[in-house]
Amino acid sequence: MTVRELYLASAAATCAFLAHPAVAERWAEPSALARMRVGALAAHLAGQLVQVPPVLDAPVVHERVSLAEHFARSTWTDGDLDSDVNTFIRRASEEAAAAGHAAVATAAGAALEELARRLPYEPPDRVIQLPWGPWSLTLDDYLVTRLLELAVHCDDLAASLGVACPALPPDGLDTVIALLARLATRRHGTSAVIRALSRAERAPRTIAVI
C-alpha cells in the first residue's frame, strides 16, 4: 500500500473509533494525557483528518525540507507541557471539543470522505505548506506525520477509555515504528536504542521521543 492508502485506511479506522459510545460517555472526563480531557483528546485526534483538506488548499510559500529536518525543527517533541506550542494544542483541542462529540465525529467523517476523493489524484511530487511552521513538506512526508499522530493518539484515547486500541493497518504501524526508531536514535544514540530493544539489563530509562 502507498502512504496515501495507509493514511486513508488509518483515518477510516480512527473515524470508527471516534464513534465508540465510550468516547461520548466520557467526553468531559480526564484523559490519559496530562491536562487534557477525553473530548479534547478526541478532537485533537479528529484534527489529524480535519486539518488535511485545508493544507491541500493552502499555497506553498516556504522552503521544502526533509522529514528528518521537519522533526529537527519541531519544538512540540520536547515534552514541555508549558511550551507555547503544547499550550496552543491543548487550547485548540478544548475549543474544538466544545462543539460536542457528534460534531467532532461528523467533521472527521466528512474530512475522510473528501480526502478519499482527493488524495489518490494528487501528483506524486505534490508539496504542501505546513500551517504551523515556516517550511513545507512533500505530501507523502506530511501524511507520514499524520500516521504518527493517528497511531499515538488512538492509543492515548484507548488508554483513556480502557478499551482496545483500534486495529490500524500493519504497514502503517510499521512506518510509524520505523520513524520513531529513527527519531529515538537521533535523540538518544544508537547504543541506547539497541539496548532498550534487546538488553533489559542495560536498557536506558527511556528512549521516548515525544
N, C-alpha and C positions, 0 to 999 in steps of 0.2 A: 504494500500500500504506500502511496505517496504521503508526504507530510500533510497535504491538504485533506486527503481522505482520512488519515488518522485523526486530524483535528476535528473533522465533521463527525466521525464516529464517537470520539470522546465527548464532543459537545452534546450529541444526542443522548448519550448515557447520563451526562450531567443534567440535562433537562428533565429526564425521567426521575433522577434522584431529587431534584428540587421539588417535584410534585409529591414526594413522600409525605404522608399525613403527619409524621412526627415533626417535620420542618415547620408546618403551620402551627401545630400544637405548642411548640416550644420556642416560638418566634422571639418572644421577649426575654427569654432566659439567657444566662451567661453561656458563652460557647467555650470550647476548649482553648481558644486563643485569649490571651490576656486583654482585657478592656474592650472586648467585642461580644455583643450578644449574638445569639443564633441568627436572628434576622439580618444583622449587619454582615455576618459571615456569608450567609446565603446570597445576599445582594452582591457582595464582592465576587462570589463565585459566578453568579449570573453575569456580572460585568465582563467576564472573560469571553462572553459571547456578544453582549450588547455593545461593547466598545469597538468591535471589529468593523462593522459596516462604516461608521464614521471615519475610521482610519483608512479604509479603502478609498473614501471620497476626498480625503484631505490632500492638498497639493504638497509635493515633496520640495522642501526648501532648504534642507540641511544635508551635510555630507553623509554618505553611506558608510557604515562601519561593519566589521565582522561581528558575529555572535559573541566571540570571546571579548572583543573590545567593548561591546554593549554591556556585558556584565562587569567588566573592569571599571566602567564609568558609572555604573548604577550605585546609588547610595542606600537604597532600601534594604540591601542584604546585610547591613552591618549589625542588625539585631537591636538597635537602639529604638525602643518604643516611643521615646520622646522626640525623635528626629522630626524635622519638618515634613518629610515625605511620608513617614509612617503615621504621623498625626493626621495628615491630609487624607490618607487612605481610610483611616477609621472614621473620620468625619464624613467623607463622601459616602462610605458604606452605610452609615447610620441614616444619612439623608435619603439614600435610595431605599432603605428598608422601611422608611416611614410610609411608603406607598402601600405596604402590606404584602403578604405572601402571594396572593393571587396576582397582583400587578407585576411583581418581580418575576414570577414563574411565566406569566404570559409574555412579558418582554423578552425573556430568554428564548422562549419558543419561537417568537416572531423573528428574532435575530437569526436563529438556526435556519428557519425557512429561507430567509433572504440569502444567507451565506451558502446554503446548499445550491442555490441557483447561480450564485456569482463566482464562488471560488474555483470551480472546475474550468472556468473560461478566462481566468486571469492569466496574463502572459507568464511564461516560465521565469523570465528575468524581472518580474514586477518588483518595484521598490516602493515601500510605504514610509510615510513620515510618522515618527512616534509623537504622540500628543504630549508626553511629559518630559522629553529630553531633546536637546538641540542636535539630534542626529537621526539618521534614517537606517532602515534595515531592509534586506530583501523580504518579500512577503513570506517565503518559507521559513526564514530565520525567525521572523516575528511570530509565526504560528508555532514554532518550537517553544518560544517563551510562553505562549498561551497553553500549550500542552503541559508545561511545568506547573503553571498556575492551576490548571484543572486537576491534575493529579494530586498536588499538595493540598489544595483546599477541599477537594472531595473527601480526602482522608480526614482533614480537620473537621468537616461537617459530620462525617460518620462518627468520629470520636465524640463529638459534642452530643450526638443523639443516642449513642450507644447502640448503633446498628452497623451492619456490614457495609464496607465501602463498595460503591458500585463497580462492576466489572468493566474497566476501561480496556481498550484494545491492547493486547500484549506488546505489539510492536511499538505502540505509542509509549507504553511504560518503559520499554527498553530504551527508547530515545531519551526519556526523562532521566532514567538512571544513569545513562552514559553522560548526559550533560552534568548532572550532579557530581558524578565521579570526577569529571574534568575540573569543575569548579572547586571541589574539595582538594584535589591535588594542587591546584594553583594556590589555594589559601593555606593548606596545612603541610604540603610536601608529599612526595611520593611515598616515603617510608611510612608516614602516618596513615595514609590510606591503605597501603598494603597490610600493615599490622592490624588495622581496625577490621579488615575483612578476612584476615587469615590467622592472626595470632592473638587470642584473647588475653594471654598473659602479658603481652607487650602493647596492647592496644591503647591509644591515647584516650583521654576522657571524652573527646568528641571530634568528629570530622564534619560537623554541620556547617552548612554554607549559607543558610537563610534562617 
